[in-house]
Amino acid sequence: MDAIILYTDGGNRNTGNNKGGSVRPTDKSAWAALLIYGAHKKMLTGGDYGRTNNYMEIMAVIQGLKAITKPEFPVDIYSDSAYVINTMQQRWWVKWQQNGWKKGGKPVINATLWQALLAQLDRFDQVTFHKVKGHATNQHNNEVDAALNHTMDQLPDKR
């Protein structure tokens, strides 16, 4: 049984005053997920406002997994997000779950999304996460990046 390949990416056009500045409610955000099975490819994408890059990175994985109708097939997920990959490969979510979705006494950022992702993962027999270098030579990673940027380009400016 061949694996379903899932490439994901998320992005945000942060207009905060400086690097690391807060995301504003009018900032464009988007995610993209590319499903590949044999010769079949399907691109999914969605946009929103005021969402962080990390929020959209997690959303991309959730939406990609939701679109898979055959959970008995193995799934290989490729992401350039260290946040997503480290959380899943190093199982940070286990401790968050044990601590009532708190980290250092404070609520885990994006806890609801992480819970939604774990619910999706529960549907599958086998899922493997792989880190890819962003904005490099990986064709499929570049495709999802282009798709989410196209989605942000299509969002009307909010004032």
Secondary structure, 3 states (H helix, E strand, C coil): CCCEEEEEEEEECCCCCCCCCCCCCCCEEEEEEEEEECCEEEEEEEEEECCCHHHHHHHHHHHHHHCCCCCCCCEEEEECCHHHHHHHHCCHHHHHHHCCCEECCEECCCHHHHHHHHHHHCCCCCEEEEECCCCCCCHHHHHHHHHHHHHHHHCCCCC
